[in-house]
Amino acid sequence: MSTPQSPDRFNEDKASYTVRGAGTPDIDAGVEAIRNVLRTLPTRPGVYRMQDARGDVLYVGKARALRNRVGNYTQVDRLPRRLQRMVSQTRSMTIVTTNSEAEALLLEAQLIKRFRPPYNVLLRDDKSFPFILLREDHPFPRVQKHRGARKAQGRYYGPFASAGSVTQTINALQKLFLLRSCTDSFFANRSRPCLLYQIKRCSAPCVGRIDEAAYGELVRDAQDFLGGKSTAVQKKLGAQMQAASERQDFEQAAVIRDRLKALTFIQGSQAINAEGLGDADIFALAAKNGAMCIQAFFIRGGQNWGHRSFFPVHTAEVAEDEVLASFMAQFYEEVPPPRLVLADRQPAECELMAQALSERIGVKVRIEVPRRGERTRLIKQAQRNAIEALDRRLAETTTQARVLDDMVELFALDGVPDRIEIYDNSHIQGAHALGAMVVAGPEGFRKSGYRKFNMKNPETSNDDFAMMREMFERRFGRAAREDPDRDGGEWPDLVLIDGGKGQLSAARAMLEDMGIEDVCMIGIAKGPHHGRDGREVFHLMDGREISLPVNHPVLFYMQRLRDEAHRFAIGAHRAKRSKAITVSTLDEVPGIGPSRKKALLMHFGTAKAVKSAALEDLQRAPGVSRAVAQQIFDYFHG
């Protein structure tokens, strides 16, 4: 049977038809419009869309028998108030017939994600989930983070709860298996190993430090690790270390020992023990004060690949099991389901959901509610996380928290950024050039994290792009050396660039050249009137451009971040200029301190006069010996 995602799925345009009603926007008119549809409605399974007078979708629903289900909406007295309001706005319906109820459920989730109707429970977090991609289209496969369509040839592992979870796992893969993460072009143009080789995160296949066969073995070990065979990998590394020791190859044994330590650390740092569970998702729902939270744990290969809290909207007057069912349908519309789904309660129409998910991936999917044993402990942990996440959500009532949440939603971030870095530079026609970095967090600006970058290369002083490159090389190069695991809290969750599409693309390319591809960046550029009207254009990494109303809180917040970076950069530049004004050529003369400098200036009047003075004149200056006079004379005339 075809599914909505398959190439041979039914044609919606051919299988659907619309019956439009007429009349004023009231409940009687809505009921009449629905009755007009009922006259020709079949009893087959399918999906129906309620639409208002403008044709906007109000609600998407599915049914085993369309005539029976849609007919219920004409019995207004039996409907909850939420649905009564919906019927009062309904002026037309669009019907899509399907081959089965399971197919209707899949299509319903697809249409809800497309139209986001106001009377459906919506999965608010609608971002794509990150995966790990181990490519297979290169002799030396690359490991990388991936989002979106799976067009590249390779194996995909996921979903992960966040980009941070992916980064941690990729760091583990690099430390354990020394796999490359650089782009193919970067790989092809290397003449010597990069920094990752120096810190033992890559085997440097780009310069022949490892042959294809040995690298392929590392790739197979990584596949076993991601597939849940970490114990087998551990035994294999132990045997290799023992063999190296017996050969008295202690250097190689030490390298394998470090890899074993990394594997043991990863196994011990799992937030939950899911060994033996295989591939599974765990869901728990919490409800309080009209709000709901669904906590999800992602278990793959017996390893915890992170967890995420979801806050579905439009849940008023909707039963909790129906919210969970709607959430699952929308969640798995994009993410392939595992073979086992554990929940703290049965979703509505549980058997139908399992059937639909099984058809989605072509493998039997089980939805279970554990009642005893080790799995109940996992459910209780998910429930506890759901309750705590909901309590935090309800407690976040301050303006700052609301602004940050709006920013996450507007810019499709992985979560509220804990560390935001804003970069700017300042110079006057290349003179006294410096770069500045400002740091902010949920609590406000972190001035202890501010940094100045005096440009060391004079050729970059009048080139904003070159200045940015020097800043990034120094900032992120040091971070990669000092905190390669990114667990010290010094890596940014978000980087703001003062500039438009060109500056953002350049900044992204600079980091990619350093082997860093997972730092989220946003460019802030002046609007069409050069910022005179208060409008800014935000450039995102996926190519989108966003403009906000002039009174939008997120716009004010982003402008405040950008303006703080301006203030700090200009202030540092002004201080550097002021210091340069008081700098004298006498400061560069060896052996001339503040006292002698003052004496010479008092005697000759200017540094230029000191520079042009004869040796005899220098010797007559107070506090200047013959030897010092000779030293000054030789410095300027030697």
N, C-alpha and C positions, 0 to 999 in steps of 0.2 A: 504494500500500500504506500502511496506517495505521501510525503509530508510537506508542509508549507515551504520548507527550505530546499526541497529536492528540485532538480531541473524539470522533471515531468509532472510537477504538481498541477492541480486544477487551475484553470484560468479564472481569476476572480471576476474579471469584466464580463465573461460569458456566463458565469454561474450566479451573478448577482443582478438584482433589479431593485428599483426604487419606486415607492408609492408615496406621493406627496399629498399631505392634507392641506386644508385651508382653514381660515377662521382666526379669531383673536387669540392672543397668548393666554389661555386659561386651561384649567384641567379638563373641562368638557371638550374643548377643541382637541386637546391631546388624546383623550380617549377615542374620539371620533376618528382621528388620524390612524390610531392603532387598529381600530375595527376595520377600517378600509383595507389595511394590510392583511388582516386575518381572512378576508374573503377569498384570497388567492394563495394563502400560505400553505405549503405542503407539511406533512408530518415527518419529513426527513430530518436528520441531524444537520446542524449548521450554526452560523453566527449571524447575529443581528446587530445593527447599529441604529441607535436613536439619534435623531438630528433635529436641531431647532430650525426656526424660520429661515435662517441664513445658510443652513446646510452644515453648520458646525456640529461635530460629533459630541453628543452628550454622554453616551454610554455605549459600551460594547459588551455583549453577552453571548453565551453559547447555550445550546440546547440539544438534548437527545431527540426531542420532537418539537420542531419550531412552532407549530400551531398551538400546542398545549402551553409551552413556556410563554410565548408572547401574549397568549390570551389571558394569562394571569394579571397583566398590567391593566386590563380593563376593569378588574375588580378593585377599585381604588380604595375602598374602606379597609381592605386587608393588607394594604401596602404600608410600609413605614413612611414616616414623613419625608425622608430623603428621597425615596422613589416617587412619592406623590409630587414633590417639587419637579422631579425630572419629567414625569408624565405631563405636567402642566406646561412645560416648555417644548415638548415633542411636537413636531409638525411633519416629520417624514421619517421613513425607515429604509435602510438598505439591508437586504437579505443576501447571505452567501451560503449556499448549500454545500455540504461536505459528504464524504463517503462514510464517515464514522464520527462518533462523539469524541474519540481521542483526537482525531484530526481537527475537530472543531475547537477543542481546548488549546491545541498548539496555535491555531490561527487566531483565536481570541487574544492570546498573549502577544502575538505579533502585532495585531491591530491596536491593542492598548498602548504598546510601546511607540507605535507610529503616531497615533492621534492624541494620546494622553488626555482622555476625556475627564471632565470634572466630576463625574459620578462613579468612576471606577477607583478602586484601591490602586494607587500608583507606587511603584518602586522608585523612590525619589532619587536614590543614587543610581543614575542611569549611565555611568561611565563604563567603558570597557575595562575588563580585568587584564592585568599583565600576566604574561606567560614567559617561561624560559624557552628559548629556541636553540637547539643544538643542530646547527646546519649540516647538511650532507652534500652540498654542491661545491666542495672545495677539498683538495687533498689533505689539508689541515683544518678540520672543521672549527668554526668559531662558535663560542657560547655568547648569547646576547639576550637582552630583554626584548619582548615583543608585545605589541598591542595591535588589535585590529584583525583584518582578514588574514587568513593563513595561506599566503601565496608563495612564500619562500619554501624551498625544498628542505626538509629536515624533520626532526622530532620536536613536538611541542609538549611542554610539561607545565601543568597548572590546573586551575587558576590559582594565583597567589592573591592574598588579601590586599596587598599594597605594593607599590614600587619598592618600598623599604624591604619588604620580605623577599622580593626578587633579588635586590642588591645583596642582601645577606647571603642568599643561597649561591649567587654567582661568585661572591667573595670566597665562599666555602669551596666551590668547584675549582677556583683558581688556586687556592692554597693546597687543596688535596690533590688535584690532577694536573695542575700547571697548564690549563687550557688557555688559548689566546682569546681575547675579547676585542681585538682591534678590527677595523674595517679592512676589506680586501685591498683597497688602494694603499692604505697605511702599511699593510703587511708587505705588499709588493715593492715598496720603495725604501724599505729599511736596509741600512748598510751595517748597523750595529744594534745590539739588543737595547730595548727601551727600559724605562724605569721599572716596569713590572717584573722583568727578569732579574733586576738587581735586588728586588725585595722578595724574590722567590715566589712570584705569582704567575709566572709564565715560563714555559720551557724554551722560548725563543726559536720556534721553527722557522721564523722569517729569515734567520741568518744561518740556518743549518746546525743549530746546537742539538737537534734531535731529528732522527729520520722519520719517514712517513709511517713505517711499521710500528715503531715504538710510540709515536704519537697516537696511532690508531688504537693501541692497547689502552692508553690513558683515556681515550674517548669511550671505549667499551666499559671501563671501570666507572666513568662518570654516568653512563647510561644505567649501569647496575645500581649505582647510588641513588639516582633519581627514581629508579623503579622500585625502591624499597629494599634492595639487597645490600644494605650498608654493612651487615654482619659479615657477609661473604667478602666484601671489599676489605674489611678490617682483617680477616684471616689471611687474605692474600698479601696485604701489606706486611703483616707480621712475618709471614714466611719469607718474603723478599728481604726484610731486614735481617732475619736470622741467616739467610744465605750470604748476604753481604758481609756480615760479621765473620762467618766462617771463612770467607775469602780474604779476610782482613782488609776489606775495602770499607774502612770505618767512616770515610767521608760520605759515601753513598748510604751507609747505614744510618748516619745522622740525619740525612735528608729524609729518608723514609720514616725515621722516628718522629721528625717534626710533622710529617703528614699524618701519622697515626695520632699524634697529640691533637691535631686539628680535628680529626674525625671524632675522637673521644669527646672533645669539647662540644662539638655540634650535637652529638647524641645526648649529652648531659644537659644541654641548654634548651631542650624542647619544653615549651610551656605546658604541654600536656603529654602524657604517655599514651600513644596510640598504636603501640607495637602490636602487630597481629591484626589490625583493623583493615589493612589494605587501603583501597581507595574509598573514601566516604566523605560526605558532607554532614555536618551536625547543625541543627537549627533549634533555637529556643526563643519563645516569644514572651515579652513582658508588657503589661498594660498598666497605666496609671494616669489619672487626671486627664483622660481623654486622649492620651498619646500612647503610641505603641513603638516598641523596639524589637527587632528580630536580630539575634546574634547568630553569626555563622562562623563555624570553624571549618577549615579546608584541610582534609587529611589525604595525602597522596603517598602511596608506598609506605604507609605506616608512619609517615613524618608529618608533623604539623607545619603547614605552609601558611600559617597566619590566620587571623580572624578579623572580622569586620562587623560593625554595627550598622544596621539599616533602620531607617525611620520612615515607614510607608505613610503616605498621606491619603486623605479622603477616607479615613477609617471610621468616622462617626456612624453609629447605628449599624455597624457591620460586625457580625460575629467573629470571634478570634480565629476559629478554624477556617472561616472563609478568607480572612486576611492572610493567613498562612498559605492557603491554597493559591490565592491570587499572586502572592509574593513568589512562591516556587515556580509558578507557570512563567512569570515574567523573567525571573532570575535565570531559568534554564532555557529561555528563548535565545540567549546569547552564549551562555556557558554550557559546554557539554556535561551532562550529569554523570556522576560516578555510578557504579553498580549498586551502591548502598547509600541510602539517605536515612539518617537518624533524626528524629524530631521529639520534642517534649510532649507533643499531642498529635493526634491524627488530623491532617488537613481535610477540609471538606472534599468529598468524593475521592477518597484516598486511592481506591482501586483504579479509578479512571485516570488519576494523575500518574500512577505507576505505569499504566498501560501506555499513556501518551509519551512519557519519558523513554520507555522501552522502544517505542517506534521511532523516537527521535534519534537514537544512537544505534538501533539494530541489535541491542543486547538487553536481556532482562534486567530491569531496575527494581529494587525492593525498597519500599518505604516502611520503616519500622519505628515503633515506640518502645524503647527498652523498659522493662519492668524490673529486671534484676540483673546482677552480675556487674562486670567491669564497665559495661557501656552505660549503665545508669550513672556512674561517676562522671563520665564525660558529659552526659546530659545536664547533670546538676551544675557542673562547672559552666556550661553554656548559659544555663538559667541565671546563675549568679552574675555572669558578665552582662547579660541582657538587662537585669535589674539595675546594676551599677551604671551601665551606659545610659539607661533611661533617666536615672536620678541625676546624672551629670548634665544630661540634655535639658532637663527641666530647671536645673539650677543656673544654667547659663543664660541669665536674663540681662546681663550688662550690655551696654551699647557695643563695646569692643567685641564681645563674643558674637553678637548678631552680625556685626560687620565682617568678621572673619569667616563665619559660616556662609554669608552671602558671597564673599570673595571665592571661597572654595567652589560654590555652586556655579558662579558665573564663569570662572576660568577652568572648571573641570579638573581641579586639583585632586590629589589622592587623599588629602585630609588637611586639617588645619595646620599650616606650617609652624613648626616650633622655632625655626631659625630662618629669618629672611635677610638676605644680603643685598644691599643696593650699592651699585658702583657708579662713580662719576669721575671726571678728570677736570683739571683746570690748568690753564697756561695763557700767556699773552704772547701770541706769535711765536710759540715754542720756548719762551723764556720761563725759567723756574717751573718747568712742567712737573706735575705730580698727579697721582691717582688717589682716590679715596674710597674706602669701603665703610658703610654704615650697617649696623646689625640691629634687627628688631625681632621681637617675639610677641607672644600673646599678651604679655604683661607690659609691653611698651619697648622703648629703645634700650638697647644694652650697650651703653657707652664704653664699657670696659672692653668690648669687642671691636671698637672702631680702629681702623688702621689707615696709615698714610703710606703711599708708595712713591718715593722719589725716583724719577726715571733715571736709570743708570746709563742707558744708551742714548747719546745725544741725537742720533738719527731719528729716534722715535718721538722727539719732543714736540714736533709740529704735526703729528699724524695721530688722530684720535684712535684709529683702528690699531695702530702699532702700540700705542700706550695701553689700550685694553689688553692686547696680547701679552705685554710684559706684566701687567697686573695679574692676569689669570695664570700665567706660567709660574709666577712667584707664589701666588696664593694657593692654587690647587696643587702645584708641584710639592709644596711643603706639606699640605694636607695629606697627599698620597704617601709621602715618606713617613710622616709622624703618626698618622691615624689611618692606615690602609683599611682597617676593618670598619671604620666609620661608627665606632661605638663611643667616641669621646665627646659627642655633641657639638663638634666643630664643623661638621659638613652642613651646608645649607640645604633646606628643603625647598627653597624658592630663591631665585636670583632675579633681581630687577635691573634692567639695562636702560639707561637714559638714551633712548634713540628709537628709530623705527625698524622697519623690516630688514634693512641692510645691516644695521648694527647687531640685531638679534641673530641674523644668519652668520655673521662673522664671529660672534661670540660662541655660537654653537659649534662652528667649525674649529675654533681654537681648542675647545674642550675635547672634541673628537680626536684632534691630533694628539692629545695627551692621553687618549684611551679612556676618557670619561664621557659617557653618553647618557647618563641617567639623571642629570641635574636639570630640574625644571626651570625654565627661564621665560620671562615676559618682558617685552620691550614697551616703553612708555614714550610716545611721540606726541608732539603738539598737533592739535586739530587743524582743520582747513583754514582757520583764521589765525594760525600761529599761536594758539593758546589765549588770544585776547578775550575770547568769550568763555574761558574756563573749561573748554572741552579738550579732552585728550583722546588719543587713539591707542588702544592696547593691542599689541601684536603678539599672538600666541605661536607656539612652536609648530602647531599643525597647520599654520598658514592663515588661521582666522584672524579677523580684526574686529574688535569690540569697541563701541563708543557708548558711553553712559550719559544719562541726563545730568545736567549741571548741578542738580541738587541730590545726586545719588550718594549715599554714605560711603560706598566702596570707592567712588571717585575721590572723595575727600581724603579717605585713608591712603590711597595710593599716591595722591599728590603730596600728602604730608610726608610719606616715606621718601619720595623723590626730592622734595624740597629740603629735607634734612640732609640728604646726601649732597645737594648743592651747597647748603650752608657750611657743612664740614669741609668740603673740597675748597670752596672759596676762602674760608677762614684759614685753612692750612696754607693755601697759596699766598694769601696776604701776609701771613707770618713769615713765610719763606722770602717774599719780596722785601719785607721790612728788614729782615736779617741781612739780605744781600746789600741793602742800602748802606748799612753800617760796616760792611766788610771792606777792608782796605788791602791794597797790595802788600802792605807791610805784614799782614797776617800770614802771608805765605813765606816770609823770610825765616829761615831756620835760626833759632836762638833769640828771636824777638818776642818778648812777652808783653803783657798789657802795660807795664810800667815804662819800659823803654819805648814802646809804641807811642805812648802819651807824651813822653819827653821829646821824641823826634818831631811829633806833630806840633808841639808847643814851640819848638825852636825854628822849624822850617815853614810851618803854616799849613802845608798840604803834603799829601803822599807823593804827588807829582814832583814837588820841589825836592823831597828826599831822594826820589829816584834819579834826578838830574844833578844832584850835588856832587862836588868833587870830593876826593878822599880826604883832603885836608879839612874841608868844611864839616864832614862827618865826624872827624876826630875832635873837632871843637865843640860838638854838641854835648850838653850835660848828661852824665851817666853813660856815655858811650866810650868804651876803651878803644885802643888802637886795633886790637884783634877783632872786636865787634864791628868797628868801622870798616875794616878790610873785608869782613864777611858780607856786610851790606853792599859795599861797592862791587864786590865780585858777583853777587847775586844778580844785580841789575846790569852790569857791564861785562860779565864774564862770557 
